[in-house]
């Protein structure tokens, strides 16, 4: 059985844009590069041809991978879900570290969308798992490498 992979609306848009770029720009460019390299004669000693074929293989593999991700995606828009104020997939959560008082804001996203530099954490990360189902004012305990860290949920937004 094939399970659906959660994806935010933005994540789905980015995948569709990448697929469009691969199919309409990169694929035609590599086909032209292969044709150009072929015109240079002996293919057994043609480095340009070998490099172009390798690039074509990569592009076709990536197209298949992105198409698969899109077809297996369950696109979730937290703004349209009745969450009853709970922390759910796609929510943006402001946290305060109870020990240090430091504040951080994360959006809970799919595995492929996660980028800690952009404040996007994977649904399968320990911190996201600790937050799911909690409400503003709740404390989430997260098993970190240095031990358990406690975060108070300051605000939950659905954007």
N, C-alpha and C positions, 0 to 999 in steps of 0.2 A: 504494500500500500504506500502510495506517495503522499507524504504529508506536505501541507502548505507551509511556506516560509513567510513569517510576518515581514512586512515591508511598509515603510511610511510612504505617504503620497509623494513627498520630495524624492525619496529613494527610488521610487518607480519612475518618476520623471527623469532622473539622472540616468537610469538604465536604458530607458527608451531613447534618450539623446545619444548615449554612447552607441547603441545599436544602429541608429540612423547614420552616425558618423562612420562607423565601420562599414556599413553597406553602401552608402552613397559617396564616400570620399576615399577611404582607405582601400577597399576592395578594388574599385576601378583603377586606382593609382598603381596597385601592385600588379594587376593584370597587364597594364601598359608597360610596367618595368620588366616583366617577364618577356613580353613580346619584343621589347627593345634588346634585351640581353640575348634572346634567341637569334636575333638578326646578326649578331656578332660571330656566328659560326659555331665551331666545335663546342658542344655543351659540356663535354667531359672535363675541359680545362677552363671553364668559364665561371669565374668567382662571382660575377654579378648575377648570373643565372641561379647559381646555388643559393646565394644570399636572398634573392627575390623569392625563390621557391620556399625557402625556410620562413620568410616573412609571411608569405601567403598562407602557409600551414598554420602559423600563429594566429593570423587574422581570422581564418575560417574556424579555428578552435574557439577563439574568443566569441565569435558570432554565435556559435552553438551554445556556449556557456551562458551568454547573456540572454538568449532566447529561452533557454531552460529556466533561468532564474525568474524571468518575467512570467512564464507560463505556470511556474510553481509558486508564485507570490500570492499572498493574501494581503491585499493593500488595505491598511488600517488608517483611518483618519480619526484621531482621538477627539477632534472637535465635534464629530457627529455621533459619538457614542454616549449613552447615558451611563456615566461612570460613577455617579453618586459621590463624587469627590475623591474617589480612590485613585491611587497611582496605577496606571495601566501602560501598556505598550504605546509608545509615541508621545507620552506625557513628558513635559519639561518640568524638572523637579529642582527646587532650590533647597540645598541642605546646609546645615550648620554642624560642623564637627564639635561635639560636646566638650571634648578635651581641650582643643586649641582655640575654639571660637571662630575658626576660619570658615568662610562660606564658599560653596561651589554650586554650580548649576549644571545639570546634565539633562540631555534628552535621551530617553530609552528607545533604541532603534534596533533594526535587524543586524545580524552578524556582519553582513557585507557593507553596511552603512557606518559601522562604528569607526570613530576617529576621535580619540581622546583630546587632541589639540583643538577640535571644534566643539568639544563638550558633548559628544555623542558616544554613549556607552551601549554595548551590546546587551540585548535582552538576556543572553546567557551568562553575562558577567556576574560575579558574586554580589556586587553592589546593586545591580538591577534586580536580581532575584530577591534581595533583602527588602527592596522598596515596593515591589509589586503587591497590590492589595492594601497598602497602608494609606493613611489619611494625613492631612496637615496636622502637625502637632505630635504625631507619632514619632517614636524613636526606632530607627533601624539599626540592627547590629550586623556589622559586616566583618567577616573573617578576612583579615588582611595579613600579609606576610609577617608583619610585626605584632600580630595578635588581633584581638577583637577591637574594632573601632565603632563608636556610636555616633550616629548622625540624627539630628532632629530634622524632620521634614518641615521646612518653613513655609513653602508654597508649592502648589501643584498647578501647572497651567496646561491647557490643551490647545495648542496652536497648530 
